[in-house]
């Protein structure tokens, strides 16, 4: 069995955010950027919203967003929620 994306997202958000919380993690153009701490907060908040909406492990979630920090946060949140 291979490594799951859930493992990777947890490693990225949980391991890197405490090490460099104020360093840039995600950027989309000059206007949008998230630090590691902000990225982890967005990831967790979106994952909780997906779970409250009924997303469970194994579900498929489609994303239709413009390239943005929100897209990256939602992409990782889907994995964190198990979708």
C-alpha positions as CSV (number, residue, x, y, z in Angstrom):
1,X,0.0,0.0,0.0
2,X,1.4,3.4,-1.0
3,X,1.6,6.6,1.1
4,X,-1.8,8.4,1.3
5,X,-2.2,12.1,0.5
6,X,-3.7,12.4,4.0
7,X,-0.3,11.5,5.4
8,X,1.5,14.0,3.2
9,X,-0.9,16.9,4.0
10,X,-0.6,16.2,7.7
11,X,3.1,16.2,7.5
12,X,3.2,19.5,5.5
13,X,0.7,21.4,7.7
14,X,1.6,19.9,11.1
15,X,5.4,19.6,10.8
16,X,6.3,22.7,8.8
17,X,3.9,25.2,10.4
18,X,5.5,25.1,13.9
19,X,9.1,25.2,12.4
20,X,8.5,28.3,10.2
21,X,5.1,29.7,11.1
22,X,5.8,33.2,9.7
23,X,7.5,32.0,6.5
24,X,5.5,32.1,3.2
25,X,3.9,28.8,2.4
26,X,1.5,29.5,-0.4
27,X,1.4,32.4,-2.8
28,X,-0.8,33.2,-5.8
29,X,0.3,36.4,-7.5
30,X,1.5,39.4,-5.6
31,X,-1.7,40.0,-3.7
32,X,-2.4,36.6,-2.1
33,X,-0.1,34.8,0.2
34,X,-0.4,32.6,3.3
35,X,2.2,31.9,6.0
36,X,2.6,28.3,7.2
37,X,0.5,29.2,10.3
38,X,-2.2,30.7,8.2
39,X,-2.1,27.8,5.7
40,X,-2.6,25.3,8.6
41,X,-5.5,27.3,9.9
42,X,-7.2,27.5,6.5
43,X,-6.6,23.7,5.9
44,X,-8.2,22.8,9.3
45,X,-11.1,25.2,8.9
46,X,-12.0,24.0,5.4
47,X,-11.6,20.3,6.5
48,X,-14.0,20.9,9.4
49,X,-16.5,22.6,7.1
50,X,-16.3,19.6,4.7
51,X,-17.0,17.2,7.5
52,X,-19.9,19.3,8.8
53,X,-21.3,19.2,5.2
54,X,-21.2,15.4,5.4
55,X,-18.0,14.6,3.6
56,X,-16.6,11.3,4.8
57,X,-13.6,9.2,4.0
58,X,-13.7,7.9,0.5
59,X,-16.0,10.6,-0.8
60,X,-15.2,12.5,-4.0
61,X,-15.2,16.2,-3.9
62,X,-15.0,18.4,-7.0
63,X,-13.3,21.8,-6.8
64,X,-14.1,24.6,-9.2
65,X,-12.2,27.6,-8.0
66,X,-9.8,30.1,-9.6
67,X,-6.1,29.7,-8.9
68,X,-5.9,31.2,-5.4
69,X,-4.7,30.5,-1.9
70,X,-8.3,29.3,-1.3
71,X,-7.9,26.6,-3.9
72,X,-4.7,25.3,-2.3
73,X,-6.3,25.3,1.1
74,X,-9.4,23.5,-0.1
75,X,-7.3,20.9,-2.0
76,X,-5.4,20.0,1.1
77,X,-8.6,20.2,3.2
78,X,-10.2,17.6,1.0
79,X,-7.4,15.2,1.7
80,X,-7.5,16.0,5.4
81,X,-11.2,15.2,5.4
82,X,-10.5,11.9,3.8
83,X,-12.0,12.6,0.4
